[in-house]
Amino acid sequence: MVPRVAGSIPVIRPNIYNVYMKLTDVKIGKTITVINVDDCEYTHKLSVLGFVSGCKVCPLNTIDETVTVDIKGCRYAMSKEVVDHINVEDLPLS
């Protein structure tokens, strides 16, 4: 539910605790929400794969320097160097 002020303008609740984290720091099997992708050489490639603000992603496996993630029903294996540019936050409990 989105809080409303003065009519029907939605109020976006800021993340006052700044609990954003890197995708590489998330526990395996935990579904989280992508906040943004850092501005880097991989930004366009990641957005084409579906790593955009608001999408749900779940890290499945980490082997050496490779992270396998599930996003929108697809599984991708990427290096930690690339995944480290994806900022995420926990999904709100529903």
N, C-alpha and C positions, 0 to 999 in steps of 0.2 A: 504494500500500500504506500503510495507516494503522498507525503504531507502537502497540503495546499494552503495558499495564502491569498487573501483578497480576491476571491472569485475562483477562476479555474487555472491559474498559473502554477504549474508544479514547482515545488521547491526541491532542489537537489541537495541531499544531505552530504556535507563534506566528510571526508575520512579524517576525523580529528586526531586519530591515533597514528596516522601515516603508517599503516601496517602493510604497505605494499612490499612484496618480496619478489625475488627473481624466481623464474620457473625452475631453475636448477636447485633451489632450496626447498621445494615442496616435497612432502612425503609421497612415496610411491603409492598409487591407487586413490589418491585424494583428488576429487573434482574441484577445480577452482575457476575463477573468472579472470580473463585477460583484461588488464587495465589499459595498457599501451605497449608499444614496441619502441625501444630507444631509437633515436635517429642515428642510423649507421648504414653500412653498405648492404645489410641484409633486410632493411625495412620493407622495401618493395617486394622482395621474394617471400617474406613471411606473410605480408598482407594478401598476396596471391594464393598462398596455401590456406588462408582462412584465419590467421592469427590477427584478429581485429578486436577493438575494444568491445567488451561485453560478451564475447563468445566463451563457451565452457571448454576446458581442456583438462586432461587427466594424464599425468606422467605414468607410464606403464612399467618401464624398466630402465635401469642405468647400468651399462657395462663399459668399463674403462672411461673413455671420453665421449661416449655416445649415449644419448637420451632418446628413448622411444616414447612418443606421446600419442594420445588419442584425442582427435579434434573432429567434431561433426561426423563421427562414425568412421573416420579414416585414421590409419596409423602411419606416423612418420618417424623415421630415425634421423636424428640430427646431432651434430657435434655440440658439446657443451659451450663452445665459443659462440655459436649461433643462438642457442637457447638462452644463454645468459643475458641477452638483450630483451627478453620478454618479461614484462612486469605484471604481476598477478596479485589477486587478493582472494581471501576465502569467500565462498558462497554464503550468503546469509541463511540462517536456519529457517526452514519453512515448515 
